[in-house]
């Protein structure tokens, strides 16, 4: 907030070590936070070509990384027409709700786990509970551009998780 790096836009912080997403209004007011599912593969950088492989369903070992960095996000839709918040469109990195399907029960169980490592199962996207997406992500990040900070898991990040003190 002190640096005004977010330029008055709403912003979110993805704490990869704690596997938590925290969302703020442009004035710094906390809107909410939630456990999230993150990329199954460790790392902080996108592998070249991962966006194309994600869209074609051709992911390889090491592709499922939640990329760290500062991103200007945009609301949009995925190939299925589902509303998402694109963190980095070129690498197919988005915030989206937990999707129905074969893996939903396993992912819902993992999302509820207190162990951040158990929540490392996505293809790289930041996956949030449906209710959180509808109540927080869609109205705050899903209407216009925002800033998303994805904290690195290796080096450079504070040792303490970025979870609000009332969490």
Secondary structure, 3 states (H helix, E strand, C coil): CCCCCCCCCCEEEEECCCCEEEEECCCCCEEEEEECEEECCCCCCCCCCHHHHHHHCCCCCCCCCCCCEEEEEEEEECCCCCEEEEEEHHHCEEEEECCCCCCHHHHHHHHCCCCHHHHEEECCCEEECHHHHHHHHHHHHCCCCEEEEEECCCCCCCCCCCCCCCC
